[in-house]
Amino acid sequence: MLHDILLVVVGLIIGIVVGFLISRHITKKYMKKNPPINEEMIKALMTQMGRKPSQKQVNQMMKSMQKYM
C-alpha cells in the first residue's frame, strides 16, 4: 500500500519536471523563431518617445532583447 502511493508520488513529480522542461524548450524555440518584437517595432517605439533612432541604437536594443530570450 505505502509502496504504491510512493510510486504514484514519484511518478507525478517526474512527470511534472519532464513536462516543464519540454514546454520550456518548445517555448524558447518558438520565441527564437517568432520574436515578439522586431526592428520596426523598436524604431516605432523610439519615434513615439520623441527620439530619432539610429541603426546602432536599434541594433543595441535588439541585442539586449535577444539576451533575455
N, C-alpha and C positions, 0 to 999 in steps of 0.2 A: 504494500500500500504506500508506504513512505517512499519507496524506490520509484514507484510510478509517478508520484507527484513531483519528485525531484527531477525526473527525466522531462516532464512537461515544462517545468520552470526553466530548465537549462535549454531546452529546445526553443522556448519562447524568447529567451534572451539572445540566443544565437540568431534566430530569425530577425529580431529587431535590429541587431548590429549589421547583419548582412543586407537587410533591406535599406538601412540608412546609407551604407557605403555604395550600394548600386544606385540609389536615387541621387546621391551626391555626384557620382561620376556622370550620370546622364544629364543632370542639370548643368554641370561645368561644360560638358561637351556642347550642349545646346547654346549656352551663353557665349561660348567661343565662336560658334558658327553664326549665331544671330545676336550680335551685341545690342544691348538696349539703347546705346547712344552712339552716334557716328559723328564724323567731322562736320557735316552740315548742321546737325543739332547744336554742336558746340559753338559754331560760328553764329547761329541764330541767337543762342543764349547770351553770348558776349555782346552782340549787337544790341539786344534788348537792354542790357545793362549799361549801354552807352559807351562801349569800347569798340574800337576798330581792331579786330583780331588779326594778328599776323600769322603766317603759316607756322612759324616757330612756336608761337603760343598754343596754337591748335594741336601741334604735334606733342607738346609737353602735356597738355590736358589728356590727350588720347593715351599717352604712355602711362600717366598716373592712373587713369581709369582701368587700363589693362592689368596694372599691377595688382589690383584687388580682385580680379576675376580668376 
